[in-house]
Amino acid sequence: MLDLPGIGDKATCASRHPLTTTTSHLNSALFPPVEAVLCKSGGMRTLRTAASVAGVVLAAVATAVPAAPAAAAPAPGVEVETQSQNTVDGVDYIISRITLAPGAETGWHYHPGEVFGFIRDGTLTHWNVPDTGGCAIDAIYPAGAPVKEGVGAGFVHNGRNEGVTPLVMEVTYINPAGTPLSVEVPVPAGCAVS
């Protein structure tokens, strides 16, 4: 636990403001159990946690909900595995592992919500639609690289595995509740990449 000055033990803290939550029900391989205790002392709130800030956020999203609608099935050679899915205050939080076989691609699409990713294995070649039209590579993400995608129809893109080994991405979607994770669009005019 993170020890903060002026904060008592869990029992003392919980007796002052009994809000305690644990996330041990989440996939422990991805997220170790987190215990958060909110204390109120002298008008000042403090937080004790056994994990990082990301764990505290996950503690807030501890209510499971049905799957958010997807705009389209995964493309050939693409596997999507949902690791965690929760909705809090009208916002879906979805964590997925996406695997692209060599030569596979996500297809042209955009996201209605925020997308944060991490390349676990392989290399992602990221194509976008420049203002001049057509399509172009805007980034190449090797293993270990973080990925942040733009939001909305103005950020059309296609992720491709142009390598010889599988590409594995860990992806977090933060969407308005019930919206699709991505919206498929036609291949941009003047683009030779399907």
C-alpha positions as CSV (number, residue, x, y, z in Angstrom):
1,M,0.0,0.0,0.0
2,L,1.1,3.6,-0.6
3,D,1.5,5.2,2.8
4,L,0.3,8.8,2.9
5,P,1.1,11.0,5.9
6,G,-1.8,11.4,8.4
7,I,-3.6,8.3,7.2
8,G,-4.4,5.5,9.6
9,D,-4.7,1.8,8.8
10,K,-7.4,0.4,6.7
11,A,-9.8,-0.2,9.6
12,T,-9.3,3.4,10.9
13,C,-9.7,4.9,7.5
14,A,-12.8,2.8,6.6
15,S,-14.4,3.7,9.9
16,R,-14.2,7.4,9.0
17,H,-15.5,6.9,5.5
18,P,-16.5,3.3,4.7
19,L,-16.0,3.2,1.0
20,T,-13.7,0.2,0.1
21,T,-13.6,-1.6,-3.2
22,T,-11.5,-4.5,-4.5
23,T,-10.9,-5.5,-8.1
24,S,-9.8,-9.1,-7.5
25,H,-12.6,-10.3,-9.9
26,L,-10.7,-8.8,-12.9
27,N,-8.3,-10.9,-15.0
28,S,-5.4,-11.2,-12.6
29,A,-2.9,-11.9,-15.3
30,L,-3.5,-8.4,-16.7
31,F,-4.5,-6.5,-13.5
32,P,-3.4,-7.6,-10.0
33,P,-6.0,-7.2,-7.3
34,V,-6.4,-3.6,-6.2
35,E,-7.8,-2.3,-3.0
36,A,-8.8,1.3,-2.8
37,V,-10.0,3.0,0.4
38,L,-11.2,6.6,0.3
39,C,-10.7,8.5,3.5
40,K,-12.1,11.8,4.6
41,S,-10.2,13.5,7.3
42,G,-10.5,17.2,8.3
43,G,-12.1,18.0,4.9
44,M,-9.2,16.5,3.0
45,R,-9.6,13.3,0.9
46,T,-6.8,10.9,0.5
47,L,-6.5,7.6,-1.3
48,R,-4.5,4.5,-0.5
49,T,-3.9,1.9,-3.2
50,A,-1.8,-1.2,-3.7
51,A,-1.5,-0.6,-7.5
52,S,-0.9,2.2,-10.0
53,V,-3.3,4.9,-10.9
54,A,-4.5,2.6,-13.7
55,G,-5.6,0.2,-11.0
56,V,-7.7,2.8,-9.3
57,V,-9.4,3.6,-12.6
58,L,-10.2,-0.1,-13.0
59,A,-11.6,-0.2,-9.4
60,A,-14.1,2.5,-10.6
61,V,-15.2,0.4,-13.5
62,A,-16.1,-2.7,-11.6
63,T,-19.6,-3.2,-12.9
64,A,-19.8,-5.7,-15.8
65,V,-22.2,-5.0,-18.7
66,P,-23.3,-6.7,-22.0
67,A,-20.9,-6.4,-24.9
68,A,-20.9,-3.1,-26.8
69,P,-22.1,-3.5,-30.4
70,A,-19.4,-3.9,-33.0
71,A,-19.8,-2.3,-36.4
72,A,-18.3,-5.3,-38.3
73,A,-16.8,-8.7,-37.7
74,P,-13.0,-8.9,-37.5
75,A,-11.2,-9.1,-40.9
76,P,-9.7,-12.4,-42.0
77,G,-6.5,-13.1,-40.1
78,V,-7.6,-10.9,-37.2
79,E,-8.5,-12.3,-33.7
80,V,-10.1,-10.2,-31.0
81,E,-10.3,-11.4,-27.4
82,T,-12.1,-9.2,-24.9
83,Q,-10.1,-9.2,-21.6
84,S,-12.3,-6.8,-19.5
85,Q,-15.5,-4.9,-20.1
86,N,-17.3,-2.5,-17.8
87,T,-19.6,0.5,-18.0
88,V,-19.5,3.4,-15.5
89,D,-21.6,6.6,-15.8
90,G,-22.5,6.1,-19.4
91,V,-19.0,5.2,-20.5
92,D,-17.8,1.8,-21.8
93,Y,-14.3,0.7,-20.8
94,I,-13.2,-2.3,-22.9
95,I,-9.8,-3.9,-22.9
96,S,-9.0,-6.3,-25.8
97,R,-6.1,-8.3,-27.1
98,I,-6.0,-8.1,-30.9
99,T,-3.8,-10.5,-32.9
100,L,-3.1,-10.0,-36.7
101,A,-1.6,-12.8,-38.6
102,P,1.3,-11.9,-41.0
103,G,-0.3,-10.0,-44.0
104,A,-3.6,-9.3,-42.1
105,E,-5.1,-5.9,-41.6
106,T,-7.8,-4.3,-39.5
107,G,-9.5,-2.7,-42.6
108,W,-10.2,1.0,-43.0
109,H,-12.1,2.3,-40.0
110,Y,-12.4,5.0,-37.4
111,H,-13.2,5.0,-33.7
112,P,-16.1,6.9,-32.1
113,G,-14.2,6.9,-28.7
114,E,-10.7,7.0,-27.4
115,V,-8.3,4.2,-28.1
116,F,-5.0,3.5,-26.3
117,G,-2.8,0.5,-27.2
118,F,0.4,-1.2,-26.6
119,I,2.3,-3.4,-29.1
120,R,3.1,-6.7,-27.2
121,D,4.7,-8.6,-30.2
122,G,5.4,-7.9,-33.8
123,T,5.2,-4.6,-35.7
124,L,2.1,-2.5,-36.6
125,T,2.2,-0.5,-39.8
126,H,-0.4,2.3,-39.4
127,W,-1.9,3.8,-42.6
128,N,-4.0,7.0,-42.6
129,V,-5.7,9.3,-45.1
130,P,-3.8,12.5,-45.5
131,D,-5.5,15.8,-46.3
132,T,-4.2,15.4,-49.9
133,G,-6.2,12.2,-50.4
134,G,-5.1,8.6,-51.0
135,C,-3.4,6.9,-48.2
136,A,0.1,6.8,-46.6
137,I,2.0,5.2,-43.7
138,D,1.9,7.6,-40.8
139,A,3.6,5.4,-38.2
140,I,5.4,2.1,-37.7
141,Y,5.0,0.8,-34.1
142,P,7.5,-1.9,-33.0
143,A,7.0,-4.2,-30.0
144,G,6.9,-2.2,-26.8
145,A,5.5,0.9,-28.4
146,P,2.4,2.7,-27.1
147,V,-0.3,3.7,-29.7
148,K,-2.9,6.5,-29.4
149,E,-5.5,6.8,-32.1
150,G,-7.6,9.9,-33.1
151,V,-11.3,10.0,-32.4
152,G,-14.0,10.3,-35.0
153,A,-14.6,10.2,-38.7
154,G,-11.7,12.6,-39.3
155,F,-9.2,9.9,-38.3
156,V,-9.7,7.1,-40.8
157,H,-6.9,4.5,-40.7
158,N,-5.9,0.9,-41.3
159,G,-3.6,-1.2,-39.2
160,R,-1.5,-3.8,-41.0
161,N,0.9,-6.5,-40.1
162,E,3.4,-6.3,-42.9
163,G,5.9,-8.5,-40.9
164,V,6.4,-12.3,-40.9
165,T,5.4,-12.9,-37.3
166,P,2.0,-12.4,-35.6
167,L,1.2,-8.9,-34.3
168,V,-0.3,-8.8,-30.8
169,M,-1.8,-5.6,-29.4
170,E,-3.3,-4.8,-26.0
171,V,-6.0,-2.2,-26.7
172,T,-8.2,-0.1,-24.3
173,Y,-11.3,1.5,-25.7
174,I,-13.1,4.3,-23.8
175,N,-16.4,4.9,-25.6
176,P,-19.8,6.4,-25.0
177,A,-21.9,3.5,-23.7
178,G,-23.3,1.2,-26.4
179,T,-21.3,2.7,-29.3
180,P,-19.3,0.4,-31.6
181,L,-15.6,0.1,-31.0
182,S,-14.9,1.0,-34.6
183,V,-16.8,2.0,-37.7
184,E,-15.9,0.4,-41.0
185,V,-15.4,2.7,-44.0
186,P,-14.7,2.1,-47.7
187,V,-11.1,2.1,-49.0
188,P,-10.1,5.7,-49.5
189,A,-10.1,6.9,-53.2
190,G,-6.7,6.7,-54.7
191,C,-5.4,4.2,-52.1
192,A,-3.9,0.9,-53.3
193,V,-4.0,-0.6,-49.7
194,S,-7.3,-2.4,-49.2
